[in-house]
């Protein structure tokens, strides 16, 4: 979550800063990043609009929304 938080906020910052070389040039990159890395697990633990991980109180309040299948990792069929 730390790296996800770092990269998403960094891209948003450079995209919105008028003095940045990347001002309004990262919209498509941010959308691709969000589409690829903002999984169901991260949606539950991270607030994209506010750009921060959710607090423990928020996670506890949302615990009924989570499903074990969304967070379960398993070994592939072939090694």
C-alpha positions in Angstrom: 0.0 0.0 0.0 2.9 2.4 0.7 4.2 2.3 -2.9 0.7 2.4 -4.3 -0.1 5.5 -2.2 3.3 7.1 -3.1 2.9 6.7 -6.9 -0.7 7.6 -7.1 -0.2 10.8 -5.1 3.0 11.7 -7.0 1.3 11.4 -10.4 -1.8 13.4 -9.2 0.5 16.1 -7.8 2.5 16.6 -10.9 -0.6 16.4 -13.1 -2.4 19.2 -11.1 0.6 21.5 -10.5 0.6 24.3 -13.1 4.4 24.8 -12.7 5.1 21.1 -13.4 6.4 19.9 -16.8 3.7 17.2 -16.6 0.8 19.6 -16.0 -2.4 17.9 -17.5 -0.3 15.3 -19.4 -0.7 12.4 -17.0 -4.4 11.9 -17.2 -4.2 8.8 -19.3 -1.3 7.4 -17.3 -3.2 7.9 -14.0 -6.3 6.1 -15.5 -4.1 3.2 -16.7 -2.5 3.0 -13.2 -5.8 3.0 -11.5 -7.3 0.4 -13.9 -4.4 -1.9 -13.5 -3.5 -1.6 -9.8 -6.6 -0.4 -8.0 -7.9 -3.9 -7.3 -10.8 -4.9 -5.1 -8.5 -5.4 -2.2 -7.0 -1.9 -2.6 -10.5 -0.3 -3.1 -11.4 -1.7 0.3 -8.2 -0.4 2.0 -7.5 2.8 0.1 -9.6 5.9 -0.6 -8.7 7.0 -4.2 -10.5 10.3 -4.1 -8.8 11.5 -0.9 -5.5 9.8 -1.8 -4.9 8.0 1.5 -5.2 4.6 3.2 -8.4 4.2 5.1 -8.2 4.5 8.9 -8.8 1.5 11.2 -12.2 2.9 12.1 -13.2 3.1 8.4 -12.0 -0.4 7.8 -14.0 -1.7 10.8 -17.1 0.1 9.5 -16.6 -1.4 6.1 -15.8 -5.0 7.2 -19.1 -6.4 6.0 -18.4 -5.3 2.4 -15.3 -7.5 2.2 -15.4 -11.0 0.8 -12.7 -13.6 1.4 -12.6 -14.5 -2.3 -11.5 -10.9 -3.1 -8.5 -11.1 -0.8 -7.5 -14.8 -1.2 -4.3 -15.6 -3.0 -3.6 -19.0 -4.2 -0.8 -20.9 -6.0 -1.1 -21.3 -9.7 -2.0 -24.6 -11.3 1.5 -25.1 -12.7 4.8 -24.5 -11.0 
